[in-house]
Amino acid sequence: MWNSLIQSLCELTGKIDALLEQLQAPSTSIGIGPAGRIGTSISPVLKQGTSPVKLVNGNPTRLGVIIHNSSDGEFMIALDEARINGRYYTFKLKPGETLHMDERQFKELYKGGMMGLWDEDSGALETSKALVTEIFWSQ
């Protein structure tokens, strides 16, 4: 679990370093985003009983999202900002799994909101949480 999370963070750090090097080059034109700086938002999302939780809002400047299931139960993720349930979800993470959403894996990045919900039948405790990291162009 920790090895895959650390590996993911190392890969993202490498990507950010490469982008920063390109941004610092005086004559490089790489199609910088609207503001030219990379920002991140890292937040723990706690289980709210049996209710869905908002993972991220829609963001047109999004570069990537990493979601790590740091719980004992399975965590469902919907690429929808309004609904999710046991039959309506896009991804399901087992305990300790991490989802990486970036253009490298999906060729195009989803920029809308996302919802999450723990599968009660899989042993999700009330203390369940997920760690959500969003990478985006900032001002």
C-alpha atoms as an extended CHARMM CRD file, in Angstrom:
* protein
*
       139  EXT
         1         1  MET       CA              0.0000000000        0.0000000000        0.0000000000  PROA      1               0.0000000000
         2         2  TRP       CA              2.5950000000        2.5750000000        1.0370000000  PROA      2               0.0000000000
         3         3  ASN       CA              5.0100000000        1.4820000000       -1.6780000000  PROA      3               0.0000000000
         4         4  SER       CA              2.5040000000        2.2230000000       -4.4340000000  PROA      4               0.0000000000
         5         5  LEU       CA              1.5780000000        5.5640000000       -2.8680000000  PROA      5               0.0000000000
         6         6  ILE       CA              5.2330000000        6.5700000000       -2.5520000000  PROA      6               0.0000000000
         7         7  GLN       CA              5.9150000000        5.4170000000       -6.1160000000  PROA      7               0.0000000000
         8         8  SER       CA              2.9750000000        7.4890000000       -7.3690000000  PROA      8               0.0000000000
         9         9  LEU       CA              4.1500000000       10.5720000000       -5.5120000000  PROA      9               0.0000000000
        10        10  CYS       CA              7.6740000000       10.1000000000       -6.8950000000  PROA      10              0.0000000000
        11        11  GLU       CA              6.3230000000        9.8530000000      -10.4560000000  PROA      11              0.0000000000
        12        12  LEU       CA              4.2820000000       13.0210000000       -9.9870000000  PROA      12              0.0000000000
        13        13  THR       CA              7.2410000000       14.8280000000       -8.4540000000  PROA      13              0.0000000000
        14        14  GLY       CA              9.3180000000       13.8690000000      -11.4860000000  PROA      14              0.0000000000
        15        15  LYS       CA              6.6240000000       15.2150000000      -13.8140000000  PROA      15              0.0000000000
        16        16  ILE       CA              6.3850000000       18.4580000000      -11.8760000000  PROA      16              0.0000000000
        17        17  ASP       CA             10.1800000000       18.8410000000      -11.8960000000  PROA      17              0.0000000000
        18        18  ALA       CA             10.2640000000       18.3070000000      -15.6630000000  PROA      18              0.0000000000
        19        19  LEU       CA              7.5250000000       20.8910000000      -16.1790000000  PROA      19              0.0000000000
        20        20  LEU       CA              9.3210000000       23.3760000000      -13.9500000000  PROA      20              0.0000000000
        21        21  GLU       CA             12.5400000000       22.9040000000      -15.9220000000  PROA      21              0.0000000000
        22        22  GLN       CA             10.6430000000       23.6020000000      -19.1490000000  PROA      22              0.0000000000
        23        23  LEU       CA              9.0100000000       26.6720000000      -17.6170000000  PROA      23              0.0000000000
        24        24  GLN       CA             12.3840000000       28.0370000000      -16.5240000000  PROA      24              0.0000000000
        25        25  ALA       CA             13.9870000000       27.6260000000      -19.9650000000  PROA      25              0.0000000000
        26        26  PRO       CA             14.1140000000       31.1050000000      -21.5760000000  PROA      26              0.0000000000
        27        27  SER       CA             13.0640000000       30.2180000000      -25.1170000000  PROA      27              0.0000000000
        28        28  THR       CA             10.7570000000       27.2790000000      -24.5280000000  PROA      28              0.0000000000
        29        29  SER       CA              7.1550000000       27.3540000000      -25.6380000000  PROA      29              0.0000000000
        30        30  ILE       CA              5.2870000000       24.3730000000      -24.2110000000  PROA      30              0.0000000000
        31        31  GLY       CA              1.6780000000       25.5410000000      -24.1490000000  PROA      31              0.0000000000
        32        32  ILE       CA              1.6280000000       26.6920000000      -20.5440000000  PROA      32              0.0000000000
        33        33  GLY       CA             -1.7880000000       26.7690000000      -18.9150000000  PROA      33              0.0000000000
        34        34  PRO       CA             -3.8460000000       29.9020000000      -18.3460000000  PROA      34              0.0000000000
        35        35  ALA       CA             -1.6850000000       31.1700000000      -15.4890000000  PROA      35              0.0000000000
        36        36  GLY       CA              1.6280000000       29.3830000000      -16.0030000000  PROA      36              0.0000000000
        37        37  ARG       CA              2.0670000000       27.9450000000      -12.4920000000  PROA      37              0.0000000000
        38        38  ILE       CA              1.2910000000       24.5100000000      -11.1260000000  PROA      38              0.0000000000
        39        39  GLY       CA             -0.7840000000       24.2340000000       -7.9800000000  PROA      39              0.0000000000
        40        40  THR       CA             -1.8430000000       21.3160000000       -5.8220000000  PROA      40              0.0000000000
        41        41  SER       CA             -4.6090000000       20.6230000000       -3.3750000000  PROA      41              0.0000000000
        42        42  ILE       CA             -4.1980000000       17.7040000000       -0.9850000000  PROA      42              0.0000000000
        43        43  SER       CA             -7.0820000000       16.8560000000        1.2980000000  PROA      43              0.0000000000
        44        44  PRO       CA             -8.2690000000       13.9240000000        3.3850000000  PROA      44              0.0000000000
        45        45  VAL       CA            -11.9000000000       13.0060000000        2.7620000000  PROA      45              0.0000000000
        46        46  LEU       CA            -13.6000000000       11.3660000000        5.7330000000  PROA      46              0.0000000000
        47        47  LYS       CA            -16.4760000000        8.9060000000        5.6180000000  PROA      47              0.0000000000
        48        48  GLN       CA            -19.8250000000       10.5780000000        6.3790000000  PROA      48              0.0000000000
        49        49  GLY       CA            -21.8870000000        7.6020000000        7.5280000000  PROA      49              0.0000000000
        50        50  THR       CA            -23.5760000000        6.1050000000        4.4530000000  PROA      50              0.0000000000
        51        51  SER       CA            -23.7100000000        9.4320000000        2.5780000000  PROA      51              0.0000000000
        52        52  PRO       CA            -21.6790000000       10.2130000000       -0.5380000000  PROA      52              0.0000000000
        53        53  VAL       CA            -18.7470000000       12.6230000000       -0.2210000000  PROA      53              0.0000000000
        54        54  LYS       CA            -17.5110000000       15.2820000000       -2.6550000000  PROA      54              0.0000000000
        55        55  LEU       CA            -13.9550000000       14.4680000000       -3.7580000000  PROA      55              0.0000000000
        56        56  VAL       CA            -13.2350000000       17.3740000000       -6.1220000000  PROA      56              0.0000000000
        57        57  ASN       CA            -15.2520000000       20.1110000000       -7.7790000000  PROA      57              0.0000000000
        58        58  GLY       CA            -15.1390000000       20.6520000000      -11.5090000000  PROA      58              0.0000000000
        59        59  ASN       CA            -11.8860000000       22.3520000000      -12.5470000000  PROA      59              0.0000000000
        60        60  PRO       CA            -11.1370000000       23.3440000000      -16.1590000000  PROA      60              0.0000000000
        61        61  THR       CA             -7.4320000000       23.8310000000      -15.2920000000  PROA      61              0.0000000000
        62        62  ARG       CA             -6.9750000000       20.3120000000      -13.8340000000  PROA      62              0.0000000000
        63        63  LEU       CA             -3.7990000000       18.4190000000      -14.7620000000  PROA      63              0.0000000000
        64        64  GLY       CA             -4.3830000000       15.3010000000      -12.6980000000  PROA      64              0.0000000000
        65        65  VAL       CA             -6.0750000000       13.6850000000       -9.6970000000  PROA      65              0.0000000000
        66        66  ILE       CA             -4.7580000000       11.0090000000       -7.3470000000  PROA      66              0.0000000000
        67        67  ILE       CA             -7.1430000000        9.2510000000       -4.9640000000  PROA      67              0.0000000000
        68        68  HSD       CA             -5.8020000000        6.8300000000       -2.3530000000  PROA      68              0.0000000000
        69        69  ASN       CA             -8.2000000000        4.5940000000       -0.4200000000  PROA      69              0.0000000000
        70        70  SER       CA             -6.8050000000        4.6290000000        3.1030000000  PROA      70              0.0000000000
        71        71  SER       CA             -9.5270000000        2.5100000000        4.6740000000  PROA      71              0.0000000000
        72        72  ASP       CA            -10.5100000000       -1.0780000000        5.4220000000  PROA      72              0.0000000000
        73        73  GLY       CA            -13.3730000000       -1.1010000000        2.9180000000  PROA      73              0.0000000000
        74        74  GLU       CA            -13.7930000000       -0.6160000000       -0.8080000000  PROA      74              0.0000000000
        75        75  PHE       CA            -14.2300000000        2.9420000000       -2.0730000000  PROA      75              0.0000000000
        76        76  MET       CA            -16.4050000000        3.7630000000       -5.0780000000  PROA      76              0.0000000000
        77        77  ILE       CA            -15.7180000000        6.8440000000       -7.2190000000  PROA      77              0.0000000000
        78        78  ALA       CA            -18.1360000000        8.4150000000       -9.7020000000  PROA      78              0.0000000000
        79        79  LEU       CA            -17.1570000000       10.8500000000      -12.4350000000  PROA      79              0.0000000000
        80        80  ASP       CA            -20.2590000000       12.8120000000      -11.5720000000  PROA      80              0.0000000000
        81        81  GLU       CA            -20.6540000000       15.7280000000       -9.2120000000  PROA      81              0.0000000000
        82        82  ALA       CA            -24.2520000000       14.9740000000       -8.2940000000  PROA      82              0.0000000000
        83        83  ARG       CA            -24.7870000000       11.2420000000       -7.7620000000  PROA      83              0.0000000000
        84        84  ILE       CA            -23.1970000000        7.9490000000       -6.8000000000  PROA      84              0.0000000000
        85        85  ASN       CA            -24.5460000000        4.7070000000       -5.3620000000  PROA      85              0.0000000000
        86        86  GLY       CA            -23.7430000000        1.0050000000       -5.2130000000  PROA      86              0.0000000000
        87        87  ARG       CA            -24.7810000000        0.5500000000       -8.8570000000  PROA      87              0.0000000000
        88        88  TYR       CA            -23.7160000000        3.9210000000      -10.2600000000  PROA      88              0.0000000000
        89        89  TYR       CA            -19.9700000000        4.4720000000      -10.0250000000  PROA      89              0.0000000000
        90        90  THR       CA            -16.9620000000        4.6160000000      -12.3490000000  PROA      90              0.0000000000
        91        91  PHE       CA            -14.0920000000        3.1370000000      -10.3070000000  PROA      91              0.0000000000
        92        92  LYS       CA            -13.8800000000        0.9450000000       -7.2090000000  PROA      92              0.0000000000
        93        93  LEU       CA            -10.7060000000        0.9960000000       -5.1260000000  PROA      93              0.0000000000
        94        94  LYS       CA             -9.8500000000       -1.8370000000       -2.7690000000  PROA      94              0.0000000000
        95        95  PRO       CA             -8.2600000000       -0.9760000000        0.5940000000  PROA      95              0.0000000000
        96        96  GLY       CA             -4.8270000000        0.5580000000        0.0020000000  PROA      96              0.0000000000
        97        97  GLU       CA             -5.3110000000        1.0530000000       -3.7610000000  PROA      97              0.0000000000
        98        98  THR       CA             -4.5920000000        4.3220000000       -5.5500000000  PROA      98              0.0000000000
        99        99  LEU       CA             -6.2530000000        5.7830000000       -8.6490000000  PROA      99              0.0000000000
       100       100  HSD       CA             -4.1120000000        8.0030000000      -10.9070000000  PROA      100             0.0000000000
       101       101  MET       CA             -6.0530000000       10.1020000000      -13.3660000000  PROA      101             0.0000000000
       102       102  ASP       CA             -3.8690000000       11.9250000000      -15.8520000000  PROA      102             0.0000000000
       103       103  GLU       CA             -3.5350000000       12.3280000000      -19.6020000000  PROA      103             0.0000000000
       104       104  ARG       CA             -0.8540000000        9.6440000000      -19.7540000000  PROA      104             0.0000000000
       105       105  GLN       CA             -3.3530000000        6.9520000000      -18.7610000000  PROA      105             0.0000000000
       106       106  PHE       CA             -6.5960000000        8.2890000000      -20.2140000000  PROA      106             0.0000000000
       107       107  LYS       CA             -5.3560000000       10.4040000000      -23.2050000000  PROA      107             0.0000000000
       108       108  GLU       CA             -7.7470000000       13.1430000000      -22.0900000000  PROA      108             0.0000000000
       109       109  LEU       CA             -8.4330000000       14.2780000000      -18.5560000000  PROA      109             0.0000000000
       110       110  TYR       CA            -11.8660000000       14.4760000000      -16.9400000000  PROA      110             0.0000000000
       111       111  LYS       CA            -12.3220000000       18.0280000000      -15.6080000000  PROA      111             0.0000000000
       112       112  GLY       CA            -15.7040000000       17.6640000000      -13.8730000000  PROA      112             0.0000000000
       113       113  GLY       CA            -16.5950000000       17.0030000000      -10.2360000000  PROA      113             0.0000000000
       114       114  MET       CA            -16.2120000000       13.6220000000       -8.5560000000  PROA      114             0.0000000000
       115       115  MET       CA            -18.1130000000       11.8770000000       -5.7700000000  PROA      115             0.0000000000
       116       116  GLY       CA            -17.0340000000        9.0410000000       -3.4920000000  PROA      116             0.0000000000
       117       117  LEU       CA            -18.8420000000        6.4440000000       -1.4000000000  PROA      117             0.0000000000
       118       118  TRP       CA            -17.5960000000        3.5940000000        0.7750000000  PROA      118             0.0000000000
       119       119  ASP       CA            -19.0780000000        0.1590000000        0.1180000000  PROA      119             0.0000000000
       120       120  GLU       CA            -20.7130000000       -0.7600000000        3.4240000000  PROA      120             0.0000000000
       121       121  ASP       CA            -20.7280000000       -4.4690000000        2.5300000000  PROA      121             0.0000000000
       122       122  SER       CA            -16.9210000000       -4.5120000000        2.2040000000  PROA      122             0.0000000000
       123       123  GLY       CA            -16.1700000000       -3.6620000000        5.8490000000  PROA      123             0.0000000000
       124       124  ALA       CA            -15.6860000000        0.1110000000        5.6560000000  PROA      124             0.0000000000
       125       125  LEU       CA            -15.3200000000        1.4580000000        9.1890000000  PROA      125             0.0000000000
       126       126  GLU       CA            -16.7000000000        4.8030000000       10.3890000000  PROA      126             0.0000000000
       127       127  THR       CA            -13.0840000000        6.0490000000       10.5160000000  PROA      127             0.0000000000
       128       128  SER       CA            -12.5450000000        5.3750000000        6.7860000000  PROA      128             0.0000000000
       129       129  LYS       CA            -10.8320000000        8.0660000000        4.7420000000  PROA      129             0.0000000000
       130       130  ALA       CA             -9.3910000000        8.7310000000        1.3150000000  PROA      130             0.0000000000
       131       131  LEU       CA             -6.5360000000       11.0530000000        0.4340000000  PROA      131             0.0000000000
       132       132  VAL       CA             -7.3180000000       13.2090000000       -2.6220000000  PROA      132             0.0000000000
       133       133  THR       CA             -4.6410000000       15.1760000000       -4.4790000000  PROA      133             0.0000000000
       134       134  GLU       CA             -5.5460000000       17.4550000000       -7.3720000000  PROA      134             0.0000000000
       135       135  ILE       CA             -2.8880000000       19.0370000000       -9.5910000000  PROA      135             0.0000000000
       136       136  PHE       CA             -3.8770000000       22.0770000000      -11.6410000000  PROA      136             0.0000000000
       137       137  TRP       CA             -2.7180000000       25.2570000000      -13.3610000000  PROA      137             0.0000000000
       138       138  SER       CA             -2.9710000000       28.0940000000      -10.8540000000  PROA      138             0.0000000000
       139       139  GLN       CA             -2.7780000000       31.8770000000      -10.9340000000  PROA      139             0.0000000000
